[in-house]
């Protein structure tokens, strides 16, 4: 075979291999995009199921508050939750789903309708027949059975989605491994062909040497393409790990730590920071930084052109470019011309929650456009993940915090008391419970109005928040009753702390329309194991002690021993 023929054949093979490898990233990115879309859809449906359950829980809590108090303002969260339910149902029924999930969705919707109908019945009975009839309907347990069944069915769907996500991640890993193997094999073939071309070209004339040079150029391009594909495969795998970790984050601070860790690995040649809006929406705070970035701690919205435009903003640092003000605020930062910089807003469902900024010379290289595209994809995924973290934190906070006093609610107390009592039993440690009730609270409401009563409750709650340790739990038990749970606290110390709280409450001087309100509270103290070894027994002992303090003249502290000996009757106010 002639040398020219060999060279032509070798060049044709190299071009064919290079073309095949060039298609690998495109095919992989297309398939990965499909997998990521499926993951996003799965996360969205899980969140909608969670919202459905949370709205029902909010409505149930509001319904119970209305049954206990009869006050219409307790029904505002109830009506708000019922108004949100149709939107959740519509979203769950919009996307294509399997026959099994559709059947499960029908079951969940039937249980939801039954639960809503039951709550409406309770509210109607409370309005028409009074508290006793409504309480009897609540005590029947129908509402709990509906919620238990809903939690089971939704839990089954969440388990199925978790298995589906695991399958998607396995599919992503398999495709990445396949692409890497194909690239390695093709590179090996190319090396063999290059050796053959070099041997044939050593005896050729100048024209043959030109053909060899063209082959070498093709080989270099092939290696660059292979390196890029291999790097992109690694980035996709690490990006998947980051998203999985963000799914498990409990707080935004933990999410920021995850972003800083993985961005340092995903963008090793760049430095940057991630900013998120504060609740006030007037300033953004730096939550994560990587690569030794020297960005400022706080940034105002108008300081970043990406936030103004609502899209990415790229600057190469040359004179005359539109630079963000926050990029030149640090005295330690090099001049703007030192490195290219990109700012990218974090947008989820049309809402901007912050922005990412990254800088480095890699953004100005030949593959800088590909790097910026990769950062854009990362930003979209991080925005959605952080939005889900924010939603989980918000829902968890709303489910355990009393909105008026900002103390923990009865639900959180029940869960925490069981846990702390089990821990005290296991360790042989003491556990104390303080229950207090504001004296003459009804008189304050009747004389000055419910706004005065709310002011009084907030003031007392502020006293409790300032008096508890980090391990203590202050809760609003119901109405004007509050409970403080004191782990690893003996009875005598708990009694002394109750006395200090009583004195601080007595010293409060809230005013309503220039009228100063007199504030006092009656306290009951009980301790494990002296007064009981179950949550119900401890709360009952503290309750009896508190009402013994009422009967003894109010504005005092009584321990459970005195209350147990007394006649179990409650004094009013």
C-alpha positions, -999 to 999 in steps of 0.1 A, spaced: 0 0 0 14 34 -9 24 59 17 -1 84 5 -29 59 8 -18 50 43 -17 86 53 -51 93 38 -66 62 55 -51 71 89 -64 107 86 -98 95 77 -99 72 107 -87 99 130 -114 123 117 -140 96 122 -129 89 158 -128 126 166 -163 132 152 -176 103 173 -160 117 204 -174 151 196 -209 137 197 -204 120 231 -207 152 252 -237 164 232 -255 130 236 -245 128 273 -257 164 280 -290 157 263 -296 125 284 -284 142 316 -307 171 310 -336 146 307 -325 129 340 -322 163 358 -356 173 345 -370 141 359 -353 148 392 -367 184 393 -402 170 386 -399 144 413 -387 171 438 -416 193 428 -442 166 433 -427 156 467 -429 192 478 -465 195 466 -474 163 487 -456 180 517 -476 212 511 -508 192 510 -501 176 543 -489 209 559 -520 228 548 -542 201 563 -522 202 595 -525 240 596 -562 238 590 -566 212 617 -546 232 642 -567 263 635 -599 243 638 -588 230 672 -580 265 683 -614 276 673 -631 246 691 -612 255 723 -616 293 722 -645 300 699 -626 330 685 -631 337 648 -595 348 643 -583 312 649 -601 303 617 -580 326 595 -552 300 590 -580 274 585 -596 293 557 -562 302 542 -551 265 541 -584 255 525 -579 282 498 -545 268 490 -555 232 487 -571 234 452 -539 248 438 -519 219 452 -544 194 439 -543 209 404 -505 208 404 -505 171 415 -530 162 388 -513 181 360 -481 163 352 -482 128 335 -479 101 362 -480 63 363 -512 43 367 -502 33 402 -495 68 413 -527 80 398 -546 54 419 -527 65 450 -534 102 441 -571 94 439 -570 77 473 -551 107 488 -576 132 473 -605 111 486 -589 111 521 -583 149 517 -619 155 508 -630 134 538 -607 153 561 -618 187 548 -655 177 551 -648 165 587 -631 198 597 -659 218 582 -684 197 602 -664 204 634 -664 241 627 -701 241 619 -710 222 651 -688 245 672 -706 275 657 -741 261 660 -740 238 690 -711 250 711 -678 238 724 -690 206 741 -706 192 710 -676 201 689 -652 187 714 -671 154 714 -669 153 676 -631 159 679 -627 132 705 -643 107 682 -609 104 665 -622 106 629 -599 135 621 -568 117 635 -577 86 615 -579 106 583 -546 123 590 -529 90 598 -542 75 566 -530 105 546 -495 104 562 -493 67 554 -503 72 517 -481 103 512 -453 85 530 -456 56 505 -454 81 476 -423 98 491 -407 64 495 -414 56 459 -400 89 448 -368 83 469 -364 49 451 -370 66 417 -344 93 425 -319 66 434 -327 49 401 -321 82 382 -288 87 400 -277 52 391 -287 59 355 -267 92 355 -236 74 369 -239 46 344 -241 71 315 -211 90 328 -191 58 331 -201 47 296 -190 81 281 -157 79 299 -150 43 286 -159 53 251 -136 83 253 -107 62 266 -111 36 239 -113 62 212 -83 79 225 -63 47 225 -74 40 189 -63 75 180 -29 70 195 -24 38 175 -33 56 143 -10 85 151 19 61 156 11 45 122 9 79 106 42 89 121 60 58 108 46 63 73 54 100 73 90 96 83 99 84 48 76 108 29 85 140 12 74 175 22 39 170 11 37 139 32 51 159 62 22 184 57 -3 156 59 14 144 91 11 179 106 -26 180 98 -30 146 115 -12 160 146 -35 190 146 -65 167 145 -50 147 174 -45 177 196 -81 188 190 -91 152 198 -73 152 231 -87 186 240 -122 173 232 -116 141 252 -102 161 282 -133 184 281 -156 154 280 -138 137 309 -139 169 329 -176 175 322 -184 139 333 -166 145 366 -184 178 370 -218 162 363 -211 135 389 -200 160 416 -229 183 407 -253 154 413 -237 147 447 -241 184 456 -278 184 447 -284 152 467 -266 168 497 -287 200 494 -319 178 494 -309 167 529 -299 201 542 -318 212 573 -310 250 573 -299 276 548 -265 278 567 -259 241 562 -269 245 525 -244 274 521 -216 252 536 -225 225 510 -224 250 481 -191 264 493 -176 228 495 -188 216 461 -183 249 442 -146 248 453 -144 213 436 -166 221 406 -149 254 398 -113 248 409 -99 276 387 -123 302 400 -131 320 432 -165 334 441 -193 339 466 -230 332 470 -254 359 484 -289 355 496 -315 381 504 -323 388 541 -359 386 552 -361 424 549 -352 421 512 -332 453 515 -297 438 515 -280 406 505 -257 387 529 -228 365 518 -236 329 527 -208 310 510 -174 317 495 -148 295 478 -114 299 462 -102 327 485 -127 353 472 -125 387 489 -161 398 482 -179 421 508 -200 406 535 -231 426 525 -243 439 491 -272 462 483 -295 450 454 -286 480 432 -248 473 435 -251 442 412 -260 446 375 -271 410 373 -299 417 399 -308 449 380 -311 431 347 -325 398 360 -300 378 340 -262 370 340 -237 399 338 -202 392 324 -173 416 325 -138 411 312 -123 439 333 -113 461 304 -117 498 306 -152 509 297 -170 477 308 -201 480 331 -186 467 364 -207 459 395 -201 482 425 -196 453 449 -167 441 427 -146 470 436 -156 477 472 -128 457 488 -95 475 493 -76 442 490 -92 433 456 -70 436 425 -80 462 398 -111 452 378 -89 445 347 -71 416 366 -97 388 359 -130 383 341 -160 381 363 -196 368 361 -226 375 383 -256 352 380 -290 358 398 -305 328 416 -341 326 403 -368 301 412 -404 303 401 -398 339 390 -385 349 424 -349 362 428 -335 348 461 -299 360 456 -270 358 432 -237 340 426 -205 357 416 -174 340 402 -141 354 388 -109 340 374 -88 339 343 -104 306 332 -135 326 322 -115 344 295 -99 313 279 -111 298 247 -135 276 266 -147 304 288 -182 304 271 -186 267 281 -175 275 316 -201 303 319 -228 279 306 -218 254 332 -220 281 359 -254 290 346 -266 254 349 -252 252 384 -269 284 394 -303 272 383 -300 239 402 -287 256 433 -315 282 432 -342 254 431 -324 234 459 -321 264 482 -357 274 476 -367 239 487 -345 243 518 -361 277 526 -396 261 522 -387 232 545 -373 255 572 -404 278 569 -429 250 571 -411 234 601 -410 268 619 -447 274 612 -457 239 624 -441 243 659 -442 281 667 -472 300 682 -477 330 659 -488 354 686 -461 348 713 -434 332 692 -431 305 718 -433 268 709 -468 255 706 -486 226 723 -477 201 695 -440 208 700 -443 206 738 -460 171 735 -432 158 713 -404 173 733 -417 163 767 -419 127 756 -384 128 742 -369 146 773 -387 123 797 -373 92 779 -338 107 781 -342 115 818 -354 80 824 -324 65 805 -299 87 822 -315 89 857 -315 127 854 -341 151 869 -367 169 847 -389 197 858 -420 213 844 -433 248 853 -468 257 844 -481 293 847 -514 311 842 -519 348 840 -540 362 868 -573 380 859 -566 377 822 -602 376 813 -607 408 832 -580 425 811 -597 413 779 -631 424 790 -618 458 802 -592 468 776 -600 445 747 -583 416 731 -554 437 718 -544 444 754 -546 407 761 -524 399 732 -499 426 743 -498 410 778 -492 376 763 -463 389 742 -447 407 771 -449 376 793 -436 354 765 -406 378 762 -399 373 799 -399 335 795 -376 337 764 -351 357 783 -353 334 814 -347 300 797 -314 282 790 -305 269 755 -317 234 765 -350 246 780 -383 248 761 -409 276 766 -443 269 752 -478 284 750 -499 257 764 -532 273 754 -550 306 761 -531 324 788 -514 292 801 -477 287 794 -453 258 802 -415 258 806 -397 225 803 -364 222 822 -343 192 814 -317 181 840 -331 206 865 -339 195 901 -371 206 918 -355 231 941 -337 249 913 -368 248 891 -389 264 920 -363 292 924 -364 299 887 -402 300 887 -400 325 915 -376 347 894 -400 345 865 -429 354 887 -410 385 899 -400 396 864 -436 392 852 -448 412 883 -424 440 873 -439 443 838 -457 476 832 -473 474 798 -496 504 789 -527 505 767 -541 539 758 -520 554 786 -535 529 811 -509 508 829 -518 471 832 -511 452 864 -495 418 855 -491 387 877 -491 350 872 -496 319 893 -470 291 890 -471 254 895 -439 233 896 -436 195 892 -406 172 887 -397 137 875 -397 112 891 -412 127 922 -445 137 907 -449 113 878 -432 93 852 -454 101 822 -460 133 803 -496 134 813 -488 128 850 -462 156 851 -484 181 833 -514 173 856 -492 176 887 -479 210 875 -515 220 866 -528 211 900 -500 230 917 -507 261 896 -544 261 906 -534 256 942 -515 289 938 -547 304 924 -567 293 954 -539 305 978 -543 341 965 -525 341 930 -492 357 921 -472 329 938 -454 296 932 -466 263 944 -449 229 940 -468 197 931 -467 182 966 -489 210 979 -512 207 949 -516 169 952 -528 172 988 -553 199 978 -588 193 964 -586 190 926 -608 219 917 -598 248 893 -600 284 903 -609 309 876 -584 336 862 
